[in-house]
Amino acid sequence: MNPTRRRIIAASAGVLATPALFTSTLAQGAFPSKPIRIVVPYPAGGQTDGIARSFGDYLSRKLGQSVVVENKGGAGGTIGVTEVKRAPPDGHTILCTISSSLIQNRVTVKDLPYDPEKDFTYLTMTTSIGGPVVAAEKTGATNLKQFVEYAKKVDKLNWGAYGPGSTPHVLIETMVKQYGFKVEVVQYRGEAAMFADLSAQVLDGASGSPAGASPVIASGKGRIIAVVGDRLPAYPDVPTMTEQGAVGGSYETRAFAAFAVPSATPKEIAKKLSDTLIEAGTDEKVKELLAKYLIVGPLSFEATNARFKRDTEVMMQVLKEIGLKPE
């Protein structure tokens, strides 16, 4: 081929390639190009839902696109998490979920349709200071010792949880192993319904978030007998499970709510979302929510992934010890 002709063809190819590269750059730079949805694998009204809506409002104001929170409850969070896994990895679908759907489900759900380690990129998370353990008024218990005594007197303790392997489920199974009473674990789609039944004295006890438990505690229909994690500022005189003699690694873990996107999401988009969600922690509206729920965070990208790794190791060991299996 003539050298001059070769140069012309090469130059023409470069010109033809440029628009494609330019379009790709524009597409990335235009993110977000449509409304963003945050999928919460639990019903509306709970703490995770509140976190998603508060942070979502900030995302909308900062990124200039509407943000819609969709509650996809059921199957211990599996339905919602799976939906995000299968969503286009373009940053327009975000997961906001808790530890049980990402850690405990690995043990309690047979043929889990997602891999928490490989299928998601974790952007940030919030963590609780501690979680209240609440006994129904009918038990007469005001501390852990009295609650255990009550549990041993009844034929079977009725205990609330929000999914197999969820934090309250692991807590009661750990207690059963140490103290030797019988329990019937009643599973709910979320903690709002669970605490409503505790208030109605359908349940003997339950545990969850400070915000979720506060109405039933304030009404006197439920009494906080212990705390998982650190002592709560609202109940400074209530000792932790560990301080009252309970033994188990799960008593030292803290509930978290993590934001994530499908792992194939471009790094630039994931970083933009992560930075914006972390920046939301400086917003007055978000800070009010964090204070209301007694939440720490949002954590940095690095701290989030380190915390996820550590909690996974601790909780998987606890699940093994108490012998939880797929239902």
C-alpha positions as protocol buffer text, in pm:
chain_id: "A"
residue {
  index: 1
  type: MET
  ca { x: 0 y: 0 z: 0 }
}
residue {
  index: 2
  type: ASN
  ca { x: 116 y: 351 z: -82 }
}
residue {
  index: 3
  type: PRO
  ca { x: 266 y: 516 z: 238 }
}
residue {
  index: 4
  type: THR
  ca { x: 58 y: 826 z: 181 }
}
residue {
  index: 5
  type: ARG
  ca { x: -262 y: 619 z: 144 }
}
residue {
  index: 6
  type: ARG
  ca { x: -170 y: 424 z: 460 }
}
residue {
  index: 7
  type: ARG
  ca { x: -139 y: 751 z: 658 }
}
residue {
  index: 8
  type: ILE
  ca { x: -475 y: 873 z: 530 }
}
residue {
  index: 9
  type: ILE
  ca { x: -650 y: 549 z: 631 }
}
residue {
  index: 10
  type: ALA
  ca { x: -488 y: 557 z: 975 }
}
residue {
  index: 11
  type: ALA
  ca { x: -590 y: 918 z: 1026 }
}
residue {
  index: 12
  type: SER
  ca { x: -944 y: 841 z: 914 }
}
residue {
  index: 13
  type: ALA
  ca { x: -966 y: 553 z: 1161 }
}
residue {
  index: 14
  type: GLY
  ca { x: -855 y: 785 z: 1439 }
}
residue {
  index: 15
  type: VAL
  ca { x: -1124 y: 1037 z: 1348 }
}
residue {
  index: 16
  type: LEU
  ca { x: -1390 y: 764 z: 1340 }
}
residue {
  index: 17
  type: ALA
  ca { x: -1280 y: 633 z: 1681 }
}
residue {
  index: 18
  type: THR
  ca { x: -1284 y: 973 z: 1846 }
}
residue {
  index: 19
  type: PRO
  ca { x: -1664 y: 1020 z: 1858 }
}
residue {
  index: 20
  type: ALA
  ca { x: -1707 y: 681 z: 2030 }
}
residue {
  index: 21
  type: LEU
  ca { x: -1451 y: 770 z: 2295 }
}
residue {
  index: 22
  type: PHE
  ca { x: -1600 y: 1114 z: 2333 }
}
residue {
  index: 23
  type: THR
  ca { x: -1950 y: 967 z: 2374 }
}
residue {
  index: 24
  type: SER
  ca { x: -1824 y: 725 z: 2638 }
}
residue {
  index: 25
  type: THR
  ca { x: -1660 y: 1007 z: 2830 }
}
residue {
  index: 26
  type: LEU
  ca { x: -1976 y: 1212 z: 2810 }
}
residue {
  index: 27
  type: ALA
  ca { x: -2185 y: 921 z: 2933 }
}
residue {
  index: 28
  type: GLN
  ca { x: -1965 y: 875 z: 3237 }
}
residue {
  index: 29
  type: GLY
  ca { x: -1950 y: 1245 z: 3306 }
}
residue {
  index: 30
  type: ALA
  ca { x: -2329 y: 1276 z: 3285 }
}
residue {
  index: 31
  type: PHE
  ca { x: -2396 y: 1043 z: 3577 }
}
residue {
  index: 32
  type: PRO
  ca { x: -2660 y: 1033 z: 3703 }
}
residue {
  index: 33
  type: SER
  ca { x: -2856 y: 1052 z: 3381 }
}
residue {
  index: 34
  type: LYS
  ca { x: -3190 y: 931 z: 3523 }
}
residue {
  index: 35
  type: PRO
  ca { x: -3363 y: 886 z: 3861 }
}
residue {
  index: 36
  type: ILE
  ca { x: -3178 y: 677 z: 4119 }
}
residue {
  index: 37
  type: ARG
  ca { x: -3354 y: 412 z: 4321 }
}
residue {
  index: 38
  type: ILE
  ca { x: -3246 y: 280 z: 4659 }
}
residue {
  index: 39
  type: VAL
  ca { x: -3371 y: -72 z: 4727 }
}
residue {
  index: 40
  type: VAL
  ca { x: -3437 y: -158 z: 5093 }
}
residue {
  index: 41
  type: PRO
  ca { x: -3501 y: -532 z: 5145 }
}
residue {
  index: 42
  type: TYR
  ca { x: -3735 y: -463 z: 5438 }
}
residue {
  index: 43
  type: PRO
  ca { x: -4074 y: -293 z: 5486 }
}
residue {
  index: 44
  type: ALA
  ca { x: -4118 y: 82 z: 5520 }
}
residue {
  index: 45
  type: GLY
  ca { x: -4119 y: 231 z: 5867 }
}
residue {
  index: 46
  type: GLY
  ca { x: -3810 y: 63 z: 6009 }
}
residue {
  index: 47
  type: GLN
  ca { x: -3469 y: 211 z: 6084 }
}
residue {
  index: 48
  type: THR
  ca { x: -3307 y: 92 z: 5761 }
}
residue {
  index: 49
  type: ASP
  ca { x: -3587 y: 251 z: 5563 }
}
residue {
  index: 50
  type: GLY
  ca { x: -3536 y: 577 z: 5750 }
}
residue {
  index: 51
  type: ILE
  ca { x: -3164 y: 576 z: 5679 }
}
residue {
  index: 52
  type: ALA
  ca { x: -3222 y: 509 z: 5309 }
}
residue {
  index: 53
  type: ARG
  ca { x: -3473 y: 794 z: 5278 }
}
residue {
  index: 54
  type: SER
  ca { x: -3258 y: 1045 z: 5465 }
}
residue {
  index: 55
  type: PHE
  ca { x: -2943 y: 971 z: 5267 }
}
residue {
  index: 56
  type: GLY
  ca { x: -3147 y: 943 z: 4948 }
}
residue {
  index: 57
  type: ASP
  ca { x: -3283 y: 1294 z: 5002 }
}
residue {
  index: 58
  type: TYR
  ca { x: -2928 y: 1425 z: 5026 }
}
residue {
  index: 59
  type: LEU
  ca { x: -2823 y: 1236 z: 4713 }
}
residue {
  index: 60
  type: SER
  ca { x: -3111 y: 1393 z: 4525 }
}
residue {
  index: 61
  type: ARG
  ca { x: -3023 y: 1744 z: 4636 }
}
residue {
  index: 62
  type: LYS
  ca { x: -2654 y: 1696 z: 4564 }
}
residue {
  index: 63
  type: LEU
  ca { x: -2672 y: 1508 z: 4232 }
}
residue {
  index: 64
  type: GLY
  ca { x: -2974 y: 1684 z: 4085 }
}
residue {
  index: 65
  type: GLN
  ca { x: -3179 y: 1370 z: 4017 }
}
residue {
  index: 66
  type: SER
  ca { x: -3480 y: 1232 z: 4199 }
}
residue {
  index: 67
  type: VAL
  ca { x: -3412 y: 940 z: 4432 }
}
residue {
  index: 68
  type: VAL
  ca { x: -3684 y: 685 z: 4501 }
}
residue {
  index: 69
  type: VAL
  ca { x: -3672 y: 436 z: 4789 }
}
residue {
  index: 70
  type: GLU
  ca { x: -3829 y: 101 z: 4704 }
}
residue {
  index: 71
  type: ASN
  ca { x: -3909 y: -146 z: 4983 }
}
residue {
  index: 72
  type: LYS
  ca { x: -3867 y: -503 z: 4858 }
}
residue {
  index: 73
  type: GLY
  ca { x: -3922 y: -706 z: 5174 }
}
residue {
  index: 74
  type: GLY
  ca { x: -3942 y: -1081 z: 5212 }
}
residue {
  index: 75
  type: ALA
  ca { x: -3728 y: -1394 z: 5248 }
}
residue {
  index: 76
  type: GLY
  ca { x: -3502 y: -1238 z: 5510 }
}
residue {
  index: 77
  type: GLY
  ca { x: -3390 y: -963 z: 5275 }
}
residue {
  index: 78
  type: THR
  ca { x: -3300 y: -1202 z: 4994 }
}
residue {
  index: 79
  type: ILE
  ca { x: -3554 y: -1065 z: 4745 }
}
residue {
  index: 80
  type: GLY
  ca { x: -3432 y: -706 z: 4760 }
}
residue {
  index: 81
  type: VAL
  ca { x: -3062 y: -790 z: 4764 }
}
residue {
  index: 82
  type: THR
  ca { x: -3101 y: -1020 z: 4464 }
}
residue {
  index: 83
  type: GLU
  ca { x: -3283 y: -749 z: 4271 }
}
residue {
  index: 84
  type: VAL
  ca { x: -2991 y: -511 z: 4315 }
}
residue {
  index: 85
  type: LYS
  ca { x: -2743 y: -779 z: 4217 }
}
residue {
  index: 86
  type: ARG
  ca { x: -2930 y: -822 z: 3887 }
}
residue {
  index: 87
  type: ALA
  ca { x: -2974 y: -450 z: 3822 }
}
residue {
  index: 88
  type: PRO
  ca { x: -2771 y: -276 z: 3549 }
}
residue {
  index: 89
  type: PRO
  ca { x: -2434 y: -183 z: 3705 }
}
residue {
  index: 90
  type: ASP
  ca { x: -2463 y: 184 z: 3614 }
}
residue {
  index: 91
  type: GLY
  ca { x: -2499 y: 340 z: 3959 }
}
residue {
  index: 92
  type: HIS
  ca { x: -2870 y: 409 z: 3926 }
}
residue {
  index: 93
  type: THR
  ca { x: -2967 y: 123 z: 4159 }
}
residue {
  index: 94
  type: ILE
  ca { x: -2830 y: 124 z: 4514 }
}
residue {
  index: 95
  type: LEU
  ca { x: -2878 y: -131 z: 4790 }
}
residue {
  index: 96
  type: CYS
  ca { x: -2934 y: -25 z: 5151 }
}
residue {
  index: 97
  type: THR
  ca { x: -2947 y: -327 z: 5381 }
}
residue {
  index: 98
  type: ILE
  ca { x: -2841 y: -469 z: 5715 }
}
residue {
  index: 99
  type: SER
  ca { x: -2591 y: -730 z: 5825 }
}
residue {
  index: 100
  type: SER
  ca { x: -2832 y: -1025 z: 5838 }
}
residue {
  index: 101
  type: SER
  ca { x: -2897 y: -1022 z: 5463 }
}
residue {
  index: 102
  type: LEU
  ca { x: -2524 y: -997 z: 5388 }
}
residue {
  index: 103
  type: ILE
  ca { x: -2371 y: -1220 z: 5656 }
}
residue {
  index: 104
  type: GLN
  ca { x: -2622 y: -1444 z: 5835 }
}
residue {
  index: 105
  type: ASN
  ca { x: -2806 y: -1539 z: 5516 }
}
residue {
  index: 106
  type: ARG
  ca { x: -2495 y: -1723 z: 5401 }
}
residue {
  index: 107
  type: VAL
  ca { x: -2569 y: -1981 z: 5670 }
}
residue {
  index: 108
  type: THR
  ca { x: -2947 y: -1967 z: 5702 }
}
residue {
  index: 109
  type: VAL
  ca { x: -3052 y: -1953 z: 5335 }
}
residue {
  index: 110
  type: LYS
  ca { x: -3003 y: -2258 z: 5117 }
}
residue {
  index: 111
  type: ASP
  ca { x: -2864 y: -2180 z: 4772 }
}
residue {
  index: 112
  type: LEU
  ca { x: -2831 y: -1807 z: 4842 }
}
residue {
  index: 113
  type: PRO
  ca { x: -2879 y: -1635 z: 4503 }
}
residue {
  index: 114
  type: TYR
  ca { x: -2602 y: -1381 z: 4560 }
}
residue {
  index: 115
  type: ASP
  ca { x: -2248 y: -1370 z: 4691 }
}
residue {
  index: 116
  type: PRO
  ca { x: -2207 y: -1082 z: 4939 }
}
residue {
  index: 117
  type: GLU
  ca { x: -1830 y: -1085 z: 4889 }
}
residue {
  index: 118
  type: LYS
  ca { x: -1822 y: -1082 z: 4509 }
}
residue {
  index: 119
  type: ASP
  ca { x: -2148 y: -931 z: 4386 }
}
residue {
  index: 120
  type: PHE
  ca { x: -2132 y: -588 z: 4550 }
}
residue {
  index: 121
  type: THR
  ca { x: -1911 y: -287 z: 4606 }
}
residue {
  index: 122
  type: TYR
  ca { x: -1974 y: -141 z: 4952 }
}
residue {
  index: 123
  type: LEU
  ca { x: -1984 y: 238 z: 4947 }
}
residue {
  index: 124
  type: THR
  ca { x: -2035 y: 333 z: 5312 }
}
residue {
  index: 125
  type: MET
  ca { x: -2221 y: 218 z: 5621 }
}
residue {
  index: 126
  type: THR
  ca { x: -2366 y: 345 z: 5945 }
}
residue {
  index: 127
  type: THR
  ca { x: -2337 y: 149 z: 6269 }
}
residue {
  index: 128
  type: SER
  ca { x: -2538 y: 159 z: 6589 }
}
residue {
  index: 129
  type: ILE
  ca { x: -2400 y: 233 z: 6934 }
}
residue {
  index: 130
  type: GLY
  ca { x: -2597 y: -53 z: 7079 }
}
residue {
  index: 131
  type: GLY
  ca { x: -2932 y: -230 z: 7060 }
}
residue {
  index: 132
  type: PRO
  ca { x: -3190 y: -274 z: 7336 }
}
residue {
  index: 133
  type: VAL
  ca { x: -3308 y: -615 z: 7455 }
}
residue {
  index: 134
  type: VAL
  ca { x: -3674 y: -576 z: 7554 }
}
residue {
  index: 135
  type: ALA
  ca { x: -3893 y: -796 z: 7773 }
}
residue {
  index: 136
  type: ALA
  ca { x: -4272 y: -776 z: 7755 }
}
residue {
  index: 137
  type: GLU
  ca { x: -4445 y: -622 z: 8056 }
}
residue {
  index: 138
  type: LYS
  ca { x: -4614 y: -955 z: 8133 }
}
residue {
  index: 139
  type: THR
  ca { x: -4281 y: -1121 z: 8212 }
}
residue {
  index: 140
  type: GLY
  ca { x: -4221 y: -891 z: 8509 }
}
residue {
  index: 141
  type: ALA
  ca { x: -3850 y: -889 z: 8420 }
}
residue {
  index: 142
  type: THR
  ca { x: -3638 y: -579 z: 8467 }
}
residue {
  index: 143
  type: ASN
  ca { x: -3296 y: -736 z: 8403 }
}
residue {
  index: 144
  type: LEU
  ca { x: -3139 y: -1031 z: 8224 }
}
residue {
  index: 145
  type: LYS
  ca { x: -3137 y: -1260 z: 8530 }
}
residue {
  index: 146
  type: GLN
  ca { x: -3512 y: -1215 z: 8586 }
}
residue {
  index: 147
  type: PHE
  ca { x: -3587 y: -1269 z: 8218 }
}
residue {
  index: 148
  type: VAL
  ca { x: -3393 y: -1597 z: 8214 }
}
residue {
  index: 149
  type: GLU
  ca { x: -3581 y: -1708 z: 8526 }
}
residue {
  index: 150
  type: TYR
  ca { x: -3910 y: -1632 z: 8352 }
}
residue {
  index: 151
  type: ALA
  ca { x: -3797 y: -1817 z: 8038 }
}
residue {
  index: 152
  type: LYS
  ca { x: -3723 y: -2130 z: 8241 }
}
residue {
  index: 153
  type: LYS
  ca { x: -4067 y: -2122 z: 8406 }
}
residue {
  index: 154
  type: VAL
  ca { x: -4277 y: -2110 z: 8088 }
}
residue {
  index: 155
  type: ASP
  ca { x: -4312 y: -2404 z: 7851 }
}
residue {
  index: 156
  type: LYS
  ca { x: -4166 y: -2209 z: 7564 }
}
residue {
  index: 157
  type: LEU
  ca { x: -4053 y: -1847 z: 7531 }
}
residue {
  index: 158
  type: ASN
  ca { x: -4203 y: -1651 z: 7241 }
}
residue {
  index: 159
  type: TRP
  ca { x: -3930 y: -1432 z: 7092 }
}
residue {
  index: 160
  type: GLY
  ca { x: -3943 y: -1191 z: 6799 }
}
residue {
  index: 161
  type: ALA
  ca { x: -3692 y: -1163 z: 6516 }
}
residue {
  index: 162
  type: TYR
  ca { x: -3691 y: -1026 z: 6162 }
}
residue {
  index: 163
  type: GLY
  ca { x: -3556 y: -1314 z: 5958 }
}
residue {
  index: 164
  type: PRO
  ca { x: -3366 y: -1638 z: 6020 }
}
residue {
  index: 165
  type: GLY
  ca { x: -3016 y: -1550 z: 6134 }
}
residue {
  index: 166
  type: SER
  ca { x: -3105 y: -1186 z: 6200 }
}
residue {
  index: 167
  type: THR
  ca { x: -2938 y: -1018 z: 6499 }
}
residue {
  index: 168
  type: PRO
  ca { x: -3226 y: -1086 z: 6742 }
}
residue {
  index: 169
  type: HIS
  ca { x: -3245 y: -1446 z: 6621 }
}
residue {
  index: 170
  type: VAL
  ca { x: -2874 y: -1502 z: 6680 }
}
residue {
  index: 171
  type: LEU
  ca { x: -2903 y: -1331 z: 7020 }
}
residue {
  index: 172
  type: ILE
  ca { x: -3176 y: -1559 z: 7153 }
}
residue {
  index: 173
  type: GLU
  ca { x: -3013 y: -1875 z: 7016 }
}
residue {
  index: 174
  type: THR
  ca { x: -2691 y: -1775 z: 7191 }
}
residue {
  index: 175
  type: MET
  ca { x: -2886 y: -1722 z: 7514 }
}
residue {
  index: 176
  type: VAL
  ca { x: -3054 y: -2061 z: 7478 }
}
residue {
  index: 177
  type: LYS
  ca { x: -2715 y: -2227 z: 7443 }
}
residue {
  index: 178
  type: GLN
  ca { x: -2588 y: -2065 z: 7764 }
}
residue {
  index: 179
  type: TYR
  ca { x: -2900 y: -2072 z: 7982 }
}
residue {
  index: 180
  type: GLY
  ca { x: -3089 y: -2377 z: 7854 }
}
residue {
  index: 181
  type: PHE
  ca { x: -3451 y: -2270 z: 7810 }
}
residue {
  index: 182
  type: LYS
  ca { x: -3690 y: -2344 z: 7524 }
}
residue {
  index: 183
  type: VAL
  ca { x: -3786 y: -2080 z: 7269 }
}
residue {
  index: 184
  type: GLU
  ca { x: -4021 y: -2031 z: 6976 }
}
residue {
  index: 185
  type: VAL
  ca { x: -3874 y: -1772 z: 6740 }
}
residue {
  index: 186
  type: VAL
  ca { x: -4145 y: -1576 z: 6557 }
}
residue {
  index: 187
  type: GLN
  ca { x: -4014 y: -1424 z: 6235 }
}
residue {
  index: 188
  type: TYR
  ca { x: -4143 y: -1087 z: 6108 }
}
residue {
  index: 189
  type: ARG
  ca { x: -4084 y: -892 z: 5789 }
}
residue {
  index: 190
  type: GLY
  ca { x: -3946 y: -601 z: 5992 }
}
residue {
  index: 191
  type: GLU
  ca { x: -3905 y: -472 z: 6346 }
}
residue {
  index: 192
  type: ALA
  ca { x: -4208 y: -239 z: 6339 }
}
residue {
  index: 193
  type: ALA
  ca { x: -4451 y: -532 z: 6330 }
}
residue {
  index: 194
  type: MET
  ca { x: -4235 y: -724 z: 6577 }
}
residue {
  index: 195
  type: PHE
  ca { x: -4242 y: -452 z: 6842 }
}
residue {
  index: 196
  type: ALA
  ca { x: -4615 y: -399 z: 6782 }
}
residue {
  index: 197
  type: ASP
  ca { x: -4673 y: -761 z: 6883 }
}
residue {
  index: 198
  type: LEU
  ca { x: -4444 y: -724 z: 7182 }
}
residue {
  index: 199
  type: SER
  ca { x: -4649 y: -422 z: 7291 }
}
residue {
  index: 200
  type: ALA
  ca { x: -4964 y: -635 z: 7256 }
}
residue {
  index: 201
  type: GLN
  ca { x: -4797 y: -900 z: 7480 }
}
residue {
  index: 202
  type: VAL
  ca { x: -4805 y: -1156 z: 7200 }
}
residue {
  index: 203
  type: LEU
  ca { x: -4428 y: -1191 z: 7241 }
}
residue {
  index: 204
  type: ASP
  ca { x: -4229 y: -1237 z: 7561 }
}
residue {
  index: 205
  type: GLY
  ca { x: -3929 y: -1050 z: 7428 }
}
residue {
  index: 206
  type: ALA
  ca { x: -3740 y: -912 z: 7129 }
}
residue {
  index: 207
  type: SER
  ca { x: -3442 y: -697 z: 7040 }
}
residue {
  index: 208
  type: GLY
  ca { x: -3378 y: -440 z: 6770 }
}
residue {
  index: 209
  type: SER
  ca { x: -3284 y: -79 z: 6712 }
}
residue {
  index: 210
  type: PRO
  ca { x: -3320 y: 196 z: 6976 }
}
residue {
  index: 211
  type: ALA
  ca { x: -3563 y: 385 z: 6753 }
}
residue {
  index: 212
  type: GLY
  ca { x: -3776 y: 79 z: 6686 }
}
residue {
  index: 213
  type: ALA
  ca { x: -3792 y: -20 z: 7052 }
}
residue {
  index: 214
  type: SER
  ca { x: -3840 y: 324 z: 7209 }
}
residue {
  index: 215
  type: PRO
  ca { x: -4221 y: 347 z: 7168 }
}
residue {
  index: 216
  type: VAL
  ca { x: -4288 y: 15 z: 7341 }
}
residue {
  index: 217
  type: ILE
  ca { x: -4040 y: 100 z: 7616 }
}
residue {
  index: 218
  type: ALA
  ca { x: -4192 y: 446 z: 7665 }
}
residue {
  index: 219
  type: SER
  ca { x: -4541 y: 295 z: 7689 }
}
residue {
  index: 220
  type: GLY
  ca { x: -4434 y: 58 z: 7965 }
}
residue {
  index: 221
  type: LYS
  ca { x: -4555 y: -239 z: 7763 }
}
residue {
  index: 222
  type: GLY
  ca { x: -4194 y: -341 z: 7721 }
}
residue {
  index: 223
  type: ARG
  ca { x: -3896 y: -303 z: 7952 }
}
residue {
  index: 224
  type: ILE
  ca { x: -3537 y: -274 z: 7844 }
}
residue {
  index: 225
  type: ILE
  ca { x: -3347 y: -540 z: 8036 }
}
residue {
  index: 226
  type: ALA
  ca { x: -3008 y: -528 z: 7862 }
}
residue {
  index: 227
  type: VAL
  ca { x: -2813 y: -380 z: 7573 }
}
residue {
  index: 228
  type: VAL
  ca { x: -2618 y: -547 z: 7294 }
}
residue {
  index: 229
  type: GLY
  ca { x: -2307 y: -341 z: 7227 }
}
residue {
  index: 230
  type: ASP
  ca { x: -2239 y: -31 z: 7436 }
}
residue {
  index: 231
  type: ARG
  ca { x: -2467 y: 126 z: 7696 }
}
residue {
  index: 232
  type: LEU
  ca { x: -2724 y: 359 z: 7545 }
}
residue {
  index: 233
  type: PRO
  ca { x: -2730 y: 729 z: 7642 }
}
residue {
  index: 234
  type: ALA
  ca { x: -3109 y: 717 z: 7676 }
}
residue {
  index: 235
  type: TYR
  ca { x: -3084 y: 429 z: 7924 }
}
residue {
  index: 236
  type: PRO
  ca { x: -2746 y: 483 z: 8096 }
}
residue {
  index: 237
  type: ASP
  ca { x: -2828 y: 262 z: 8394 }
}
residue {
  index: 238
  type: VAL
  ca { x: -2912 y: -45 z: 8186 }
}
residue {
  index: 239
  type: PRO
  ca { x: -2605 y: -274 z: 8168 }
}
residue {
  index: 240
  type: THR
  ca { x: -2499 y: -462 z: 7858 }
}
residue {
  index: 241
  type: MET
  ca { x: -2553 y: -832 z: 7804 }
}
residue {
  index: 242
  type: THR
  ca { x: -2184 y: -892 z: 7870 }
}
residue {
  index: 243
  type: GLU
  ca { x: -2192 y: -690 z: 8192 }
}
residue {
  index: 244
  type: GLN
  ca { x: -2477 y: -912 z: 8312 }
}
residue {
  index: 245
  type: GLY
  ca { x: -2284 y: -1231 z: 8252 }
}
residue {
  index: 246
  type: ALA
  ca { x: -2395 y: -1331 z: 7902 }
}
residue {
  index: 247
  type: VAL
  ca { x: -2122 y: -1494 z: 7695 }
}
residue {
  index: 248
  type: GLY
  ca { x: -2103 y: -1475 z: 7314 }
}
residue {
  index: 249
  type: GLY
  ca { x: -1923 y: -1288 z: 7038 }
}
residue {
  index: 250
  type: SER
  ca { x: -2251 y: -1158 z: 6894 }
}
residue {
  index: 251
  type: TYR
  ca { x: -2306 y: -942 z: 7203 }
}
residue {
  index: 252
  type: GLU
  ca { x: -2012 y: -725 z: 7102 }
}
residue {
  index: 253
  type: THR
  ca { x: -2110 y: -673 z: 6738 }
}
residue {
  index: 254
  type: ARG
  ca { x: -2299 y: -363 z: 6626 }
}
residue {
  index: 255
  type: ALA
  ca { x: -2585 y: -357 z: 6380 }
}
residue {
  index: 256
  type: PHE
  ca { x: -2502 y: -177 z: 6055 }
}
residue {
  index: 257
  type: ALA
  ca { x: -2680 y: -46 z: 5749 }
}
residue {
  index: 258
  type: ALA
  ca { x: -2464 y: -62 z: 5436 }
}
residue {
  index: 259
  type: PHE
  ca { x: -2501 y: 107 z: 5098 }
}
residue {
  index: 260
  type: ALA
  ca { x: -2377 y: -95 z: 4800 }
}
residue {
  index: 261
  type: VAL
  ca { x: -2392 y: -119 z: 4422 }
}
residue {
  index: 262
  type: PRO
  ca { x: -2338 y: -416 z: 4186 }
}
residue {
  index: 263
  type: SER
  ca { x: -1966 y: -497 z: 4173 }
}
residue {
  index: 264
  type: ALA
  ca { x: -1945 y: -431 z: 3796 }
}
residue {
  index: 265
  type: THR
  ca { x: -2037 y: -65 z: 3849 }
}
residue {
  index: 266
  type: PRO
  ca { x: -1760 y: 158 z: 3704 }
}
residue {
  index: 267
  type: LYS
  ca { x: -1516 y: 267 z: 3973 }
}
residue {
  index: 268
  type: GLU
  ca { x: -1567 y: 635 z: 3890 }
}
residue {
  index: 269
  type: ILE
  ca { x: -1941 y: 608 z: 3951 }
}
residue {
  index: 270
  type: ALA
  ca { x: -1901 y: 401 z: 4267 }
}
residue {
  index: 271
  type: LYS
  ca { x: -1654 y: 657 z: 4403 }
}
residue {
  index: 272
  type: LYS
  ca { x: -1888 y: 945 z: 4323 }
}
residue {
  index: 273
  type: LEU
  ca { x: -2173 y: 774 z: 4506 }
}
residue {
  index: 274
  type: SER
  ca { x: -1950 y: 676 z: 4798 }
}
residue {
  index: 275
  type: ASP
  ca { x: -1810 y: 1029 z: 4836 }
}
residue {
  index: 276
  type: THR
  ca { x: -2158 y: 1182 z: 4821 }
}
residue {
  index: 277
  type: LEU
  ca { x: -2308 y: 939 z: 5072 }
}
residue {
  index: 278
  type: ILE
  ca { x: -2020 y: 999 z: 5312 }
}
residue {
  index: 279
  type: GLU
  ca { x: -2057 y: 1374 z: 5262 }
}
residue {
  index: 280
  type: ALA
  ca { x: -2423 y: 1336 z: 5361 }
}
residue {
  index: 281
  type: GLY
  ca { x: -2302 y: 1289 z: 5718 }
}
residue {
  index: 282
  type: THR
  ca { x: -2235 y: 1663 z: 5735 }
}
residue {
  index: 283
  type: ASP
  ca { x: -2591 y: 1755 z: 5637 }
}
residue {
  index: 284
  type: GLU
  ca { x: -2810 y: 1885 z: 5922 }
}
residue {
  index: 285
  type: LYS
  ca { x: -3109 y: 1668 z: 5828 }
}
residue {
  index: 286
  type: VAL
  ca { x: -2896 y: 1356 z: 5816 }
}
residue {
  index: 287
  type: LYS
  ca { x: -2723 y: 1443 z: 6144 }
}
residue {
  index: 288
  type: GLU
  ca { x: -3062 y: 1474 z: 6311 }
}
residue {
  index: 289
  type: LEU
  ca { x: -3151 y: 1125 z: 6191 }
}
residue {
  index: 290
  type: LEU
  ca { x: -2820 y: 979 z: 6308 }
}
residue {
  index: 291
  type: ALA
  ca { x: -2873 y: 1135 z: 6651 }
}
residue {
  index: 292
  type: LYS
  ca { x: -3231 y: 1005 z: 6668 }
}
residue {
  index: 293
  type: TYR
  ca { x: -3125 y: 650 z: 6587 }
}
residue {
  index: 294
  type: LEU
  ca { x: -2802 y: 666 z: 6792 }
}
residue {
  index: 295
  type: ILE
  ca { x: -2601 y: 589 z: 6482 }
}
residue {
  index: 296
  type: VAL
  ca { x: -2230 y: 635 z: 6412 }
}
residue {
  index: 297
  type: GLY
  ca { x: -2115 y: 722 z: 6061 }
}
residue {
  index: 298
  type: PRO
  ca { x: -2124 y: 726 z: 5771 }
}
residue {
  index: 299
  type: LEU
  ca { x: -1791 y: 543 z: 5767 }
}
residue {
  index: 300
  type: SER
  ca { x: -1525 y: 596 z: 5503 }
}
residue {
  index: 301
  type: PHE
  ca { x: -1499 y: 355 z: 5211 }
}
residue {
  index: 302
  type: GLU
  ca { x: -1194 y: 190 z: 5369 }
}
residue {
  index: 303
  type: ALA
  ca { x: -1347 y: 169 z: 5720 }
}
residue {
  index: 304
  type: THR
  ca { x: -1670 y: 30 z: 5575 }
}
residue {
  index: 305
  type: ASN
  ca { x: -1498 y: -259 z: 5401 }
}
residue {
  index: 306
  type: ALA
  ca { x: -1275 y: -331 z: 5701 }
}
residue {
  index: 307
  type: ARG
  ca { x: -1579 y: -338 z: 5930 }
}
residue {
  index: 308
  type: PHE
  ca { x: -1769 y: -564 z: 5691 }
}
residue {
  index: 309
  type: LYS
  ca { x: -1478 y: -809 z: 5685 }
}
residue {
  index: 310
  type: ARG
  ca { x: -1439 y: -813 z: 6064 }
}
residue {
  index: 311
  type: ASP
  ca { x: -1811 y: -851 z: 6140 }
}
residue {
  index: 312
  type: THR
  ca { x: -1837 y: -1129 z: 5883 }
}
residue {
  index: 313
  type: GLU
  ca { x: -1560 y: -1326 z: 6054 }
}
residue {
  index: 314
  type: VAL
  ca { x: -1709 y: -1278 z: 6403 }
}
residue {
  index: 315
  type: MET
  ca { x: -2069 y: -1354 z: 6308 }
}
residue {
  index: 316
  type: MET
  ca { x: -1986 y: -1657 z: 6093 }
}
residue {
  index: 317
  type: GLN
  ca { x: -1803 y: -1807 z: 6391 }
}
residue {
  index: 318
  type: VAL
  ca { x: -2102 y: -1739 z: 6619 }
}
residue {
  index: 319
  type: LEU
  ca { x: -2343 y: -1895 z: 6369 }
}
residue {
  index: 320
  type: LYS
  ca { x: -2124 y: -2203 z: 6355 }
}
residue {
  index: 321
  type: GLU
  ca { x: -2115 y: -2227 z: 6735 }
}
residue {
  index: 322
  type: ILE
  ca { x: -2492 y: -2212 z: 6779 }
}
residue {
  index: 323
  type: GLY
  ca { x: -2552 y: -2451 z: 6490 }
}
residue {
  index: 324
  type: LEU
  ca { x: -2787 y: -2245 z: 6273 }
}
residue {
  index: 325
  type: LYS
  ca { x: -2875 y: -2416 z: 5945 }
}
residue {
  index: 326
  type: PRO
  ca { x: -3087 y: -2335 z: 5640 }
}
residue {
  index: 327
  type: GLU
  ca { x: -3460 y: -2357 z: 5704 }
}
